């Protein structure tokens, strides 16, 4: 059986929750409250697991292996991506213990084979199970689920507005908007370096650079970000094309800009070619050029007033979309050709920025200026905004709530899914979740 079992079979066993209280190699007792959800990123097999380790509730990630020695064989002890692991799970004892993380932490390891019978371990008998919220399985009217999600979406929006209000009290409104748009272009894995780039090259400096041309701005964005070929270890000699020569030359002339990020701060693993940081930086340079004369805030504010709330939402998206063209329409990184031809900033990402950045920003600005008409306008646009592209969390939460038609969820209700996940479901704080405390009379 040791030869026949596969890692995905072990993952199914782990996910089944039919596990006893176990003892790790370090002697600590481990009880599984929630095994976590399937991971889509490097660094773990299950995200957001909840365990009790020696009577202490612990939240984090879990890594699965067939045998315990594979932790070190795969080099996880040298990879910072695995620093979030709270438990290493192996079917068989194969040495290599204890498992250690790159940050020096010792990761407890449980050996499942010590606790499972031959029948339980049989991979043929295991099937992928759909995780469903226990409260939903007892029966809710779907209309009530949607109403609850709508309220949760509004609450999430209010939290974003409050965050913007705090930032607007401390900084220039235009810079705040620019920083958040830059952060959004980083997706989940590069939000921090994008935001730091915006801080190191603020709007005041960008206006001066754009008085020359967009290539100078682009050169400085790449240079400050630490992503020019000459700034990447051992890569400079491989790149020889006109775009690179131009940007390198213009950056080298900016001796006043010495504050820059390190290329090691950026994540490239698992990034789709169309979402590569280099393409997103190029998109940011074009977007800043587009609103050079009006300014980001004034330019986007004008779009909010275009027609009905639905039309206004589409106009905001159009104002953010950057079509593919020129060098970055044919490359996803320096010297790396591609036939993707996708937009540098497409409609899906533009819609996310509209909902998560533009609308809450203007709502907070309107509250500060006591502009009631603008507040009402923003709320109307948000309430009627179409559904956004799904992500791993919204898909997971739809499955948990047995909502099989993603197109029926507005952007507000999708935000409600995210709100419920981060505030309750991720921590398994079920007793306080709105899905649990709705009066029984509204259930089916």
Secondary structure, 3 states (H helix, E strand, C coil): CCCCCCHHHHHHHHHCCCCCCEECCCCCEEEEEECCEECCCCCCCEEEEEEEECCEEEEEEEEEEEECCHHHHCCHHHCHHHCCEEEEEEEECCCCCCEECCCCCEECEEEHHHCCCHHHHCHHHCCCCCCCCHHHHCCCCHHHHHHHHHHHHHHHHHHHHHHHHHHHHHCCHHHHHHHHHHHHHCCCCCHHHHHHHHHHCCHHHHHHHHCCCHHHHHHHHHHHHCCCHHHCCCCHHHCCCHHHHHHHHHHHCCCCCCCCCCHHHCCCCCCCHHHCHHHHHHHHHHHHHHCCCCCHHHHHHHHHCCCCHHHHHHHHHHHHCECCCCHHHHEEECCEECCCCCCCECHHHHHHHHHHHHHHHHHHHHHHHCCHHHHHHHHHHHHCCCCCCCCHHHHHHHHHCCCCCHHHCCHHHHHHHHHHHHHHHCCCCHHHCHHHHCCHHHCC
